[in-house]
Amino acid sequence: MTEPTSHSTASSNAPTATSDTDDAPNRRSRHITEGVARAPNRSMYYGMGYQETDFGKPMIGVANGHSTITPCNSGLQKLADAAVVGLKAAGANAQLFGTPTISDGMAMGTEGMKYSLASREVISDCVETCVGGQWLDGVMVIGGCDKNMPGGMMGILRANVPAIYIYGGTIKPGHYKGQDLNIVSVFEAVGQFSAGKMSEEDFCQIEKRAIPGSGSCGGMYTANTMSSAFEALGMSLPYSSSMSNVEDEVVENVKQASALLVAAVKANLKPRDIVTREAIENAVAVIMATGGSTNAVLHFLAIAHAGEVEWTIDDFERMRKKIPVLCDLKPSGRFLAVDLHKAGGVPAVMKELLKAGLLHGDCMTITGKTVAENLAEVPDLSPDQQVIRPVSQAIYPEGHLAILKGNLSPEGCVAKITGLKNPVMTGPARVFDDEQSALAAIMAGRIVAGDVMVLRYLGPKGGPGMPEMLAPTGALIGQGLGESVGLITDGRFSGGTWGMVVGHVAPEAYEGGAIALIQEGDRITIDAHQLLLQLHVDDAELARRKAAWKQPAPRYTRGVLAKFAKSASSASSGAVLDKFD
């Protein structure tokens, strides 16, 4: 595999990038003692309180995602503080820098949601830029909300210095009338209230009680899906992905991680040594086994691209066919991430998969041990828990993230089929060119059982930024239409979404994909058994419509969203911004 070249050009006087066999991994100490830049570089460090002895220690970046924008990230500062202490104790210097975040939960249903996926790229750029620009020896990324996860990992893989991912931890559930609450409870309550199925008092109480403190959204939604996958990938410590942010163990995890990261720097164990094709298979196996988010498909395509690992959308379908769903987790199941942790966490899930021959046990991890070595002491499933099933008693014999193709999505799209009695339907198209008009139609009772809603011009370029459709899907479920109304989109879905939904339709409408050619009343089939998404309009009529179609003007012509729209690849290749071949 070709070594990334970003560090070899960090300055005009920079030395050649270190090789994989270099036995002196402290690149910063070499860099600042060579060439004419030596004195100014050291002077800047002295200005921050460094001593002469510090220049022989590894310089470790700490990418701190702390923010009071969202509860997902509001509890991260204590982890960054622990990292500074832990790295110092392990004989390294910590260099903190910030990464931004967008709250998907707060932005959902608004124009702000279009910035969510763009923030993944901004975060990855921040990590790569600071590691490369500061010539760091290693990096610890600390994140919480959804895009912190893939953005951090993409930056880690681009920089390719020893690294570890620290998940800020999940939120604890809220409570009302004997029921556990989470963020999706609120979106579904909107639909129930609008349908007259919930009192105003109950609605207001759910709104107030659903988020009791700091931590990322509590079900197997996108943040917990990606944290679980990173643990399986080998880039986070065992058990760390399901910890609660408000518990002391998240701080202890950072201290352990700090020591292991410094050991990885000394051993020159790099992310691309860990994140191989087999490791991604392990991560996807855990995504399937835990009933994870559709967003994981988009993000692991992007992560594989960043790490130059061969991986396509069809690999997800290959994995789905052999990995059973083992965990009864929300949004389609009963339990939350805190329940998964009590039941044994991701290691318990991985142990079941490994025993069944469904994991690569020989993959290296950031602990310096293989997957099998990490799992050797993990106990068997307790009969007292109901969250994780053994493989022999799987909830579903195959995975839940199906890749559908057909004349509506020749590049592939993603259907989440858990929780559905029958993931097959044919119905008339109800066509919307934006999310807001679709939500208004649902709330006004104009969508009925049997309809197939089409939400388009919401893809990577058309949105731009592939906004998530939790508001419409939550409203459908709240009105009791989750299984009887289909919804297809070239946008995305929240990890909290379930129902008869199909996202990431590619090619997208803005690029002239067939989804742009659908007319009101056209018949559409969603068939997860046949892996089919089909528009029942003949080829000649589709060709006539395509000839008459005109690409809309871009929604943004300046700034972040304009750059994203101009550069983004298809959802079928991860909606990345640096796919130039």
Disulfide bonds with the S-S distance in Angstrom:
none
